[in-house]
Amino acid sequence: MNSVVEATWRAVEEIGVVPALRVFSYEDALFATAAVCEAGIPVVEVTMTVPGAIDLISELVRTQPNLIVGAGTVFDTETAHRCIASGVKFLTSTGFDLEIVNVALKEDVLVFPGVLTPTEVQAAQKAGCRVVKVFPCSQVGGPSYIRALKAPFPKMHMIASGGVTQANAADFIVSGASALGIGGDLIPRKAIHMREAHWIQELARRFTSIVKDARNRETLEHGSNHD
């Protein structure tokens, strides 16, 4: 990683939670972003399923310079280029796409492709990635699966995504996840619909607290696994 990409990753890793915006309107996305930011999570992944996603990215980048804005569910290089031009700090995809990875690496933008199998982790590593998003985690073993993947790839940073909840978040961190990708369990649709910012903020605080406590426990029990 170059220094800019490294700094972005270190900031994301320190926060430990990547909120995924999977909402139904531009206004919903602005509301959710404000809520998580006020709760101490200055990072959002704007999925390309959000209406006006790229315009939203541009606005967030322009109006909130301290916010780490990323693009998620990126399926093709054209979209990747548009997101980068809009100012995103990271790109992520549901699965491993070498062309998207190469675009990000060429443009010096952090990228963590979606992976599931050891073959895909190895392909990402070979392509030059130092971070991957393991998705969907919970459906294939949860924390124990992260632990199994980390064994042959100890230097690869893994973001656990898919089925991360308050009940299993700590186990994911202790098992080796560097961060957690969280959607509906952090930004509930009902909270969006009812404009209950405090609900989202309370969840955000709980998840960041869980991550912090789990890291402290991991350090005390095994020593830190972070580079």
Secondary structure, DSSP 8 states (H G I E B T S, - for coil): --HHHHHHHHHHHHH-EEEEE--SSHHHHHHHHHHHHHTT--EEEEETTSTTHHHHHHHHHHH-TTSEEEEES--SHHHHHHHHHHT-SEEE-SS--HHHHHHHHHTT-EEE-EE-SHHHHHHHHHHT-SEEEETT-GGGTTHHHHHHHHTT-TTSEEEEESS--TTTHHHHHHTT-SEEEESTTTS-HHHHHHT-HHHHHHHHHHHHHHHHHHHHHHHHHH-----
